[in-house]
Amino acid sequence: MVLVLSSCGVLLQPGEPTKKYTLDVLGDKKESEIGRRSHQLVVELPMIYPPLDNTRIALKPQAQVIDYYADVEWADRLNALIQESVIYSLQNKRIFKGVSRPAEVFKADYALKVEVRKFYTTSSYTAEVDYMVHLIRLPERQIIVSQQFSSAQPILENSMDAIVAALNKAHLETSKALIEWVLQQVY
């Protein structure tokens, strides 16, 4: 009986934990380099292409096919990671009076709505990120302007760390262009 119970304990041992990844944020700049805005901005939870709306890291091996890497995932849902990265990147710039998510209670002047169209790797060893962004005037919820931002980065080696690094780099490049664009729109 002891032998049976002890062998069951060995069989029930969990395997290696799933490796989880996050996204980086852009660093800060001094206020005097850019100029401070008196506006407040909320960054809405991004809308995301449904097959990417989860914690799995996606691979698009061919048209009309989405697959996922095994034993790895994002540390949270992808749209939450993108929202946090954009919020923290904007906060690090120290340009707006306030930048946050809609759930936090303050009266914002503008909302930033991001639609995530691509956030995956391809069979050609490329990480692709594509966002459609809308700047919305509040409280009217009127779209002032929209713009698409994309980046493609080569995957330099066949490892999960290199794959995520390329996705992260594409996200940061896209975020940098997105933030510079927002700053041009809001005076």
GIRAKA-V330123 format. One record per residue. N is the residue number from 1. BURIAL is b if it has 16 or more other C-alpha atoms within 10 Angstrom, else e. Layout:
# GIRAKA-V330123
[[N	BURIAL] [N	BURIAL]]
This chain:
# GIRAKA-V330123
[[1	e] [2	e] [3	e] [4	e] [5	e] [6	e] [7	e] [8	e] [9	e] [10	e] [11	e] [12	e] [13	e] [14	e] [15	e] [16	e] [17	e] [18	e] [19	e] [20	e] [21	b] [22	e] [23	b] [24	b] [25	b] [26	b] [27	e] [28	e] [29	e] [30	e] [31	e] [32	e] [33	e] [34	e] [35	e] [36	b] [37	e] [38	e] [39	b] [40	b] [41	b] [42	b] [43	b] [44	b] [45	b] [46	b] [47	e] [48	b] [49	e] [50	e] [51	e] [52	b] [53	e] [54	b] [55	b] [56	b] [57	b] [58	b] [59	b] [60	b] [61	b] [62	e] [63	e] [64	e] [65	e] [66	e] [67	b] [68	b] [69	e] [70	e] [71	e] [72	b] [73	b] [74	b] [75	b] [76	e] [77	e] [78	b] [79	b] [80	b] [81	b] [82	b] [83	b] [84	b] [85	b] [86	b] [87	b] [88	b] [89	b] [90	b] [91	b] [92	b] [93	b] [94	b] [95	b] [96	b] [97	e] [98	b] [99	b] [100	b] [101	b] [102	e] [103	e] [104	e] [105	e] [106	e] [107	e] [108	b] [109	b] [110	b] [111	b] [112	b] [113	b] [114	b] [115	b] [116	b] [117	b] [118	b] [119	b] [120	b] [121	b] [122	b] [123	e] [124	e] [125	b] [126	b] [127	b] [128	b] [129	b] [130	b] [131	b] [132	b] [133	b] [134	b] [135	b] [136	b] [137	b] [138	e] [139	e] [140	e] [141	e] [142	e] [143	e] [144	e] [145	e] [146	e] [147	e] [148	e] [149	b] [150	b] [151	b] [152	b] [153	b] [154	b] [155	b] [156	e] [157	e] [158	e] [159	e] [160	b] [161	e] [162	e] [163	b] [164	b] [165	b] [166	b] [167	b] [168	b] [169	b] [170	b] [171	b] [172	b] [173	b] [174	b] [175	b] [176	b] [177	e] [178	b] [179	b] [180	e] [181	b] [182	b] [183	b] [184	e] [185	e] [186	e] [187	e]]
